[in-house]
Amino acid sequence: MDAEEVQDPVPVIGRHHFEEAFASARRSVTIHDLHKFEEFRKKFDPVYAKKVGGAEAGPPKIDWPDEDKGQFDGNNDDDEDLYS
């Protein structure tokens, strides 16, 4: 079988792949451990303490781009190819 005949089942990893993975993901540490780390970080990282301002941080928010098709169209590839 030629390499050209085999189709890639996932040719491009898209946003929906990440959203599907995050939907079934669960935490690997307890809330207590997260709180201990948060307090440690506030104490020893003044930049972080100033940014958080003593408030409890919520779950991380992923700032997805509005449109992700532009990165794969190849029309805006002005950079020199790394391997050419």
N, C-alpha and C positions, 0 to 999 in steps of 0.2 A: 504494500500500500504506500503510495507516495505521500509526502508531507503536505502537498497541495490539496489532497483529497480530504484530509482531516479538518473538520471545522472546530473552531474554538467554541465551547458551550457558553462562555462568558467573555465575549470579545472586549468589552469595556466595563470596568467596575463603575457603577453609577451611585447616585445618592440613595436610590431605593435599596441597594445592597447594604449600605451602612445603616439605614433606618431599620431594616429587617434585623440586622445583627444587634443593634442597640435595644430593640424591642424585647429581645429575649435575654439580654445581658443582665447579670445580677452582681451585686457588690461582693467583693472578696474580703472586705474588712467590715468590722462592726461599726455602728454609729458611735459607740464609746471610743473606739480607736481613732475615728475621724475627728472627734471632739478633742482628744488628747493631742493629736497632731496639729490641729488648728490653734490650740492654745500655745503649743511649743513654737509654732511658726510666728504667731503674733508677738511672742516674747523676744525671739531672736532675729526676726527679720523686720526692721522698722519700716521699710518700704511697703511690705505686704500689710503690716498693721495699719499704716496710714490709708492704704487703698481700701481695705475692708472696713475700717472705721469702727471696729468692735461689733459689727453686725454679723449675724449668722449668715454664712454663705449658702446659697441654695444649690440645687443641682447644676452641673455645668450646662451652659447653653451653647449649642453649636450654631454658629452663624453661617448657614449655608448660602452660597451665592444664588441669585435669582435664576440664572440661566447657566447651565454647565456644558452646553453643547459647543461653545466657542473654543474651548481648550482642545478639542479633537478635530476641528475642521481642517487644519493644516494651512489655511490661507494666511494666517498671521504669524508664520514661522520665519521671522527675519533673522533669527540667531543662526550662527554657523553650526552645522551639525557636529556633535562631539566626536563622532567616529569617522568623519570624512577627511 
